Amino acid sequence: MTRDALHDLVNRIPEEELPAATRFLEYLAVSPAYRAALTAALDDEPVTAGDARAIAVAREDLREGRVISHEELLDEFGLR
């Protein structure tokens, strides 16, 4: 199959199926490591009291807007 044939196929997908098609194509387009992470078994380790506190702090930070953007993070580490 060529990319042109694939584009034609995508153009024939019904509107209501576009979200599913998008997810599948994104899955195919990402790295093998990312796909492996998506299909890995769920973490069955119990949440410790320390974990629960850290999660609560992170959620509070989100609510209060104490976050930085992805772009700011890339700049901070010189990745952009």
Secondary structure, 3 states (H helix, E strand, C coil): CCHHHHHHHHHCCCHHHHHHHHHHHHHHHCCHHHHHHHHCCCCCCCCCHHHHHHHHHHHHHHHHCCCCCHHHHHHHCCCC
